[in-house]
Amino acid sequence: MESILQENKTAMLRIKERFLQNYKGFYETFKLPITFLVITAILDAFSTFCFMYVLGVEQELHPIVRNLSEFMGPIVGPFLGGALKIFFGLAAIIYIRRFEKSLIWAASLLYAYAFMHNLSVSGAFNILL
């Protein structure tokens, strides 16, 4: 049992070391894509709030955002859920450190699409036009 605990401890230290090594210079290297990711995620969270206001929280597909919105309300839930998605997504990208730019831009495009889709479904485009 003691050897298994020691192996787990060693593995966790290797993960921490790899993450810290990969983190160096990450934001400076990918400042533009990360900025675009954050902006599109905020827009998506806002449009998710609009969508939930019109159609209800239960219509949200993402389980984390839906559960947070049911627990904390349709205003806080989408923003907190979006922050968690960005945090864990960037943590995974930093750890893996492959295809960073492509993954960040792809996530940004998905957020932009979700923003437009949520506004369309909630009828906000009808107000704007």
Secondary structure, 3 states (H helix, E strand, C coil): CHHHHHHHHHHHHHHHHHHHHHHCCHHHHCHHHHHHHHHHHHHHHHHHHHHHHHHCHHHCCCHHHHHHHHHHCCCHHHHHHHHHHHHHHHHHHHHHCCCHHHHHHHHHHHHHHHHHHHHHHHCHHHHHC
